Amino acid sequence: MDPEQLLFERDRLMNRRVISSDLHEIGNIIAVDEDSLIILRDAENQYRIPKSRARAFIDNDLLVDFRLNDLLLIELASLSYVL
């Protein structure tokens, strides 16, 4: 689905579950800004995902076009800069 066709209305997206392309739960949407979805995972990890990575709604979930492992690798790489 073309990302432009998805409705990014804040009320429609809030608390919706986000699913990776390999069908793993990433977390829930806690905020929406002009270009991004802010997702909370496990009450302590937040991710900012570009809206352009959204692909489709599946029931009440939002499917994005990357794998969970890719997101976790990015998170690990960013931690190495903090240490």
N, CA, C and O atoms as a GROMACS GRO file, in nm:
protein
  332
    1MET      N    1   0.085  -0.118   0.000
    1MET     CA    2   0.000   0.000   0.000
    1MET      C    3   0.088   0.123   0.000
    1MET      O    4   0.187   0.129   0.073
    2ASP      N    5   0.054   0.221  -0.081
    2ASP     CA    6   0.126   0.346  -0.088
    2ASP      C    7   0.110   0.420   0.045
    2ASP      O    8  -0.002   0.440   0.090
    3PRO      N    9   0.221   0.462   0.108
    3PRO     CA   10   0.211   0.531   0.237
    3PRO      C   11   0.122   0.654   0.231
    3PRO      O   12   0.059   0.690   0.331
    4GLU      N   13   0.116   0.719   0.114
    4GLU     CA   14   0.031   0.837   0.100
    4GLU      C   15  -0.116   0.802   0.118
    4GLU      O   16  -0.196   0.888   0.155
    5GLN      N   17  -0.152   0.676   0.093
    5GLN     CA   18  -0.292   0.635   0.103
    5GLN      C   19  -0.332   0.603   0.247
    5GLN      O   20  -0.451   0.600   0.278
    6LEU      N   21  -0.236   0.579   0.333
    6LEU     CA   22  -0.269   0.550   0.473
    6LEU      C   23  -0.314   0.677   0.543
    6LEU      O   24  -0.257   0.784   0.520
    7LEU      N   25  -0.413   0.666   0.625
    7LEU     CA   26  -0.459   0.782   0.701
    7LEU      C   27  -0.379   0.792   0.830
    7LEU      O   28  -0.386   0.703   0.915
    8PHE      N   29  -0.305   0.901   0.843
    8PHE     CA   30  -0.221   0.918   0.962
    8PHE      C   31  -0.288   1.012   1.061
    8PHE      O   32  -0.224   1.102   1.115
    9GLU      N   33  -0.415   0.991   1.084
    9GLU     CA   34  -0.485   1.071   1.182
    9GLU      C   35  -0.442   1.026   1.322
    9GLU      O   36  -0.440   0.906   1.352
   10ARG      N   37  -0.408   1.122   1.404
   10ARG     CA   38  -0.356   1.091   1.537
   10ARG      C   39  -0.451   1.000   1.614
   10ARG      O   40  -0.407   0.900   1.673
   11ASP      N   41  -0.578   1.032   1.615
   11ASP     CA   42  -0.675   0.951   1.692
   11ASP      C   43  -0.684   0.808   1.641
   11ASP      O   44  -0.707   0.716   1.720
   12ARG      N   45  -0.666   0.789   1.513
   12ARG     CA   46  -0.675   0.654   1.456
   12ARG      C   47  -0.552   0.570   1.491
   12ARG      O   48  -0.562   0.448   1.501
   13LEU      N   49  -0.438   0.635   1.509
   13LEU     CA   50  -0.313   0.562   1.529
   13LEU      C   51  -0.275   0.539   1.676
   13LEU      O   52  -0.204   0.444   1.706
   14MET      N   53  -0.322   0.623   1.764
   14MET     CA   54  -0.280   0.614   1.904
   14MET      C   55  -0.310   0.476   1.963
   14MET      O   56  -0.420   0.422   1.946
   15ASN      N   57  -0.211   0.421   2.032
   15ASN     CA   58  -0.218   0.292   2.100
   15ASN      C   59  -0.229   0.172   2.007
   15ASN      O   60  -0.247   0.059   2.053
   16ARG      N   61  -0.219   0.196   1.878
   16ARG     CA   62  -0.226   0.084   1.783
   16ARG      C   63  -0.095   0.006   1.790
   16ARG      O   64   0.012   0.065   1.806
   17ARG      N   65  -0.104  -0.123   1.777
   17ARG     CA   66   0.014  -0.210   1.780
   17ARG      C   67   0.085  -0.201   1.644
   17ARG      O   68   0.020  -0.195   1.540
   18VAL      N   69   0.219  -0.200   1.646
   18VAL     CA   70   0.300  -0.196   1.525
   18VAL      C   71   0.367  -0.331   1.507
   18VAL      O   72   0.426  -0.386   1.600
   19ILE      N   73   0.357  -0.385   1.385
   19ILE     CA   74   0.408  -0.517   1.351
   19ILE      C   75   0.516  -0.503   1.243
   19ILE      O   76   0.497  -0.430   1.146
   20SER      N   77   0.628  -0.572   1.261
   20SER     CA   78   0.736  -0.570   1.162
   20SER      C   79   0.701  -0.656   1.041
   20SER      O   80   0.605  -0.733   1.044
   21SER      N   81   0.780  -0.643   0.935
   21SER     CA   82   0.753  -0.721   0.813
   21SER      C   83   0.772  -0.871   0.834
   21SER      O   84   0.718  -0.951   0.758
   22ASP      N   85   0.848  -0.909   0.938
   22ASP     CA   86   0.860  -1.051   0.972
   22ASP      C   87   0.760  -1.092   1.080
   22ASP      O   88   0.774  -1.195   1.145
   23LEU      N   89   0.657  -1.007   1.097
   23LEU     CA   90   0.540  -1.033   1.182
   23LEU      C   91   0.570  -1.046   1.331
   23LEU      O   92   0.508  -1.126   1.401
   24HIS      N   93   0.665  -0.965   1.378
   24HIS     CA   94   0.692  -0.955   1.522
   24HIS      C   95   0.636  -0.823   1.573
   24HIS      O   96   0.638  -0.722   1.503
   25GLU      N   97   0.586  -0.826   1.695
   25GLU     CA   98   0.534  -0.702   1.754
   25GLU      C   99   0.651  -0.611   1.791
   25GLU      O  100   0.744  -0.653   1.860
   26ILE      N  101   0.644  -0.486   1.746
   26ILE     CA  102   0.747  -0.388   1.780
   26ILE      C  103   0.708  -0.312   1.906
   26ILE      O  104   0.792  -0.287   1.993
   27GLY      N  105   0.582  -0.275   1.916
   27GLY     CA  106   0.534  -0.199   2.031
   27GLY      C  107   0.405  -0.128   1.995
   27GLY      O  108   0.338  -0.165   1.898
   28ASN      N  109   0.370  -0.026   2.073
   28ASN     CA  110   0.247   0.050   2.050
   28ASN      C  111   0.280   0.195   2.021
   28ASN      O  112   0.374   0.251   2.076
   29ILE      N  113   0.201   0.256   1.935
   29ILE     CA  114   0.219   0.396   1.901
   29ILE      C  115   0.174   0.480   2.020
   29ILE      O  116   0.062   0.467   2.068
   30ILE      N  117   0.264   0.568   2.065
   30ILE     CA  118   0.230   0.655   2.179
   30ILE      C  119   0.222   0.802   2.138
   30ILE      O  120   0.169   0.884   2.213
   31ALA      N  121   0.274   0.835   2.019
   31ALA     CA  122   0.267   0.973   1.970
   31ALA      C  123   0.286   0.973   1.819
   31ALA      O  124   0.341   0.880   1.761
   32VAL      N  125   0.237   1.080   1.758
   32VAL     CA  126   0.248   1.097   1.614
   32VAL      C  127   0.289   1.241   1.590
   32VAL      O  128   0.229   1.333   1.644
   33ASP      N  129   0.393   1.262   1.507
   33ASP     CA  130   0.425   1.398   1.467
   33ASP      C  131   0.413   1.408   1.316
   33ASP      O  132   0.360   1.317   1.252
   34GLU      N  133   0.461   1.514   1.259
   34GLU     CA  134   0.441   1.538   1.115
   34GLU      C  135   0.497   1.427   1.028
   34GLU      O  136   0.435   1.389   0.928
   35ASP      N  137   0.615   1.375   1.063
   35ASP     CA  138   0.682   1.277   0.978
   35ASP      C  139   0.700   1.139   1.040
   35ASP      O  140   0.738   1.045   0.970
   36SER      N  141   0.673   1.125   1.169
   36SER     CA  142   0.711   1.002   1.239
   36SER      C  143   0.601   0.947   1.328
   36SER      O  144   0.507   1.016   1.368
   37LEU      N  145   0.618   0.818   1.356
   37LEU     CA  146   0.539   0.750   1.458
   37LEU      C  147   0.634   0.720   1.573
   37LEU      O  148   0.743   0.667   1.551
   38ILE      N  149   0.594   0.752   1.694
   38ILE     CA  150   0.677   0.722   1.810
   38ILE      C  151   0.617   0.599   1.877
   38ILE      O  152   0.499   0.597   1.915
   39ILE      N  153   0.701   0.496   1.892
   39ILE     CA  154   0.655   0.365   1.938
   39ILE      C  155   0.724   0.332   2.070
   39ILE      O  156   0.844   0.352   2.085
   40LEU      N  157   0.647   0.281   2.164
   40LEU     CA  158   0.700   0.238   2.293
   40LEU      C  159   0.699   0.086   2.297
   40LEU      O  160   0.599   0.021   2.266
   41ARG      N  161   0.814   0.030   2.337
   41ARG     CA  162   0.829  -0.116   2.350
   41ARG      C  163   0.877  -0.147   2.491
   41ARG      O  164   0.976  -0.090   2.537
   42ASP      N  165   0.809  -0.235   2.558
   42ASP     CA  166   0.851  -0.281   2.692
   42ASP      C  167   0.867  -0.169   2.794
   42ASP      O  168   0.954  -0.177   2.881
   43ALA      N  169   0.787  -0.067   2.786
   43ALA     CA  170   0.781   0.043   2.883
   43ALA      C  171   0.911   0.122   2.898
   43ALA      O  172   0.916   0.213   2.982
   44GLU      N  173   1.015   0.091   2.821
   44GLU     CA  174   1.139   0.167   2.837
   44GLU      C  175   1.208   0.200   2.705
   44GLU      O  176   1.292   0.290   2.702
   45ASN      N  177   1.177   0.132   2.598
   45ASN     CA  178   1.241   0.158   2.470
   45ASN      C  179   1.145   0.232   2.378
   45ASN      O  180   1.034   0.186   2.351
   46GLN      N  181   1.190   0.348   2.329
   46GLN     CA  182   1.111   0.425   2.234
   46GLN      C  183   1.182   0.427   2.100
   46GLN      O  184   1.304   0.439   2.093
   47TYR      N  185   1.103   0.416   1.995
   47TYR     CA  186   1.155   0.421   1.859
   47TYR      C  187   1.079   0.526   1.782
   47TYR      O  188   0.958   0.543   1.800
   48ARG      N  189   1.149   0.598   1.696
   48ARG     CA  190   1.086   0.694   1.605
   48ARG      C  191   1.098   0.634   1.465
   48ARG      O  192   1.208   0.617   1.412
   49ILE      N  193   0.984   0.604   1.408
   49ILE     CA  194   0.980   0.538   1.277
   49ILE      C  195   0.916   0.633   1.176
   49ILE      O  196   0.808   0.685   1.202
   50PRO      N  197   0.980   0.656   1.062
   50PRO     CA  198   0.919   0.743   0.962
   50PRO      C  199   0.784   0.687   0.915
   50PRO      O  200   0.769   0.566   0.897
   51LYS      N  201   0.689   0.774   0.895
   51LYS     CA  202   0.558   0.732   0.845
   51LYS      C  203   0.571   0.663   0.709
   51LYS      O  204   0.488   0.579   0.674
   52SER      N  205   0.673   0.698   0.634
   52SER     CA  206   0.693   0.638   0.501
   52SER      C  207   0.720   0.489   0.508
   52SER      O  208   0.709   0.420   0.407
   53ARG      N  209   0.757   0.437   0.626
   53ARG     CA  210   0.783   0.293   0.642
   53ARG      C  211   0.656   0.214   0.669
   53ARG      O  212   0.659   0.091   0.672
   54ALA      N  213   0.544   0.282   0.691
   54ALA     CA  214   0.415   0.214   0.713
   54ALA      C  215   0.365   0.158   0.582
   54ALA      O  216   0.373   0.224   0.478
   55ARG      N  217   0.312   0.036   0.586
   55ARG     CA  218   0.267  -0.029   0.464
   55ARG      C  219   0.118  -0.057   0.459
   55ARG      O  220   0.055  -0.036   0.356
   56ALA      N  221   0.060  -0.104   0.569
   56ALA     CA  222  -0.081  -0.143   0.564
   56ALA      C  223  -0.135  -0.162   0.705
   56ALA      O  224  -0.060  -0.184   0.800
   57PHE      N  225  -0.265  -0.151   0.714
   57PHE     CA  226  -0.333  -0.189   0.838
   57PHE      C  227  -0.378  -0.333   0.824
   57PHE      O  228  -0.438  -0.370   0.724
   58ILE      N  229  -0.350  -0.413   0.926
   58ILE     CA  230  -0.397  -0.551   0.932
   58ILE      C  231  -0.480  -0.561   1.059
   58ILE      O  232  -0.427  -0.561   1.170
   59ASP      N  233  -0.610  -0.568   1.040
   59ASP     CA  234  -0.703  -0.560   1.153
   59ASP      C  235  -0.674  -0.430   1.230
   59ASP      O  236  -0.686  -0.322   1.173
   60ASN      N  237  -0.636  -0.439   1.356
   60ASN     CA  238  -0.606  -0.319   1.435
   60ASN      C  239  -0.458  -0.288   1.443
   60ASN      O  240  -0.418  -0.199   1.518
   61ASP      N  241  -0.376  -0.358   1.367
   61ASP     CA  242  -0.231  -0.341   1.372
   61ASP      C  243  -0.182  -0.264   1.250
   61ASP      O  244  -0.245  -0.264   1.145
   62LEU      N  245  -0.067  -0.198   1.266
   62LEU     CA  246  -0.002  -0.128   1.156
   62LEU      C  247   0.123  -0.206   1.117
   62LEU      O  248   0.211  -0.228   1.201
   63LEU      N  249   0.132  -0.246   0.992
   63LEU     CA  250   0.247  -0.320   0.940
   63LEU      C  251   0.349  -0.220   0.885
   63LEU      O  252   0.313  -0.129   0.810
   64VAL      N  253   0.477  -0.237   0.923
   64VAL     CA  254   0.585  -0.153   0.871
   64VAL      C  255   0.680  -0.239   0.788
   64VAL      O  256   0.680  -0.361   0.800
   65ASP      N  257   0.760  -0.175   0.703
   65ASP     CA  258   0.839  -0.249   0.604
   65ASP      C  259   0.984  -0.275   0.645
   65ASP      O  260   1.075  -0.260   0.563
   66PHE      N  261   1.007  -0.313   0.768
   66PHE     CA  262   1.140  -0.359   0.810
   66PHE      C  263   1.124  -0.466   0.916
   66PHE      O  264   1.020  -0.479   0.980
   67ARG      N  265   1.232  -0.543   0.934
   67ARG     CA  266   1.228  -0.654   1.030
   67ARG      C  267   1.264  -0.605   1.170
   67ARG      O  268   1.334  -0.505   1.187
   68LEU      N  269   1.214  -0.675   1.269
   68LEU     CA  270   1.242  -0.640   1.408
   68LEU      C  271   1.392  -0.642   1.435
   68LEU      O  272   1.443  -0.552   1.503
   69ASN      N  273   1.464  -0.740   1.384
   69ASN     CA  274   1.609  -0.749   1.407
   69ASN      C  275   1.681  -0.625   1.356
   69ASN      O  276   1.778  -0.580   1.417
   70ASP      N  277   1.636  -0.569   1.243
   70ASP     CA  278   1.699  -0.448   1.190
   70ASP      C  279   1.684  -0.332   1.288
   70ASP      O  280   1.777  -0.255   1.309
   71LEU      N  281   1.566  -0.321   1.346
   71LEU     CA  282   1.542  -0.215   1.444
   71LEU      C  283   1.630  -0.235   1.568
   71LEU      O  284   1.685  -0.138   1.621
   72LEU      N  285   1.641  -0.358   1.615
   72LEU     CA  286   1.724  -0.386   1.733
   72LEU      C  287   1.872  -0.361   1.705
   72LEU      O  288   1.943  -0.316   1.794
   73LEU      N  289   1.918  -0.390   1.584
   73LEU     CA  290   2.058  -0.363   1.549
   73LEU      C  291   2.086  -0.213   1.548
   73LEU      O  292   2.193  -0.170   1.592
   74ILE      N  293   1.991  -0.135   1.499
   74ILE     CA  294   2.007   0.010   1.500
   74ILE      C  295   2.014   0.060   1.644
   74ILE      O  296   2.094   0.148   1.677
   75GLU      N  297   1.931   0.003   1.730
   75GLU     CA  298   1.931   0.041   1.872
   75GLU      C  299   2.066   0.007   1.936
   75GLU      O  300   2.120   0.089   2.010
   76LEU      N  301   2.120  -0.110   1.910
   76LEU     CA  302   2.250  -0.149   1.965
   76LEU      C  303   2.361  -0.058   1.915
   76LEU      O  304   2.449  -0.020   1.991
   77ALA      N  305   2.358  -0.024   1.788
   77ALA     CA  306   2.460   0.063   1.731
   77ALA      C  307   2.456   0.201   1.797
   77ALA      O  308   2.560   0.261   1.823
   78SER      N  309   2.337   0.251   1.824
   78SER     CA  310   2.326   0.383   1.887
   78SER      C  311   2.375   0.379   2.031
   78SER      O  312   2.426   0.479   2.081
   79LEU      N  313   2.360   0.266   2.099
   79LEU     CA  314   2.409   0.254   2.237
   79LEU      C  315   2.561   0.261   2.243
   79LEU      O  316   2.617   0.311   2.340
   80SER      N  317   2.629   0.212   2.141
   80SER     CA  318   2.775   0.213   2.141
   80SER      C  319   2.829   0.356   2.138
   80SER      O  320   2.940   0.381   2.185
   81TYR      N  321   2.751   0.450   2.085
   81TYR     CA  322   2.794   0.589   2.084
   81TYR      C  323   2.777   0.655   2.221
   81TYR      O  324   2.845   0.753   2.252
   82VAL      N  325   2.688   0.601   2.301
   82VAL     CA  326   2.662   0.657   2.434
   82VAL      C  327   2.769   0.615   2.533
   82VAL      O  328   2.805   0.692   2.621
   83LEU      N  329   2.820   0.493   2.520
   83LEU     CA  330   2.917   0.439   2.615
   83LEU      C  331   3.048   0.510   2.614
   83LEU      O  332   3.138   0.474   2.689
   0.00000   0.00000   0.00000
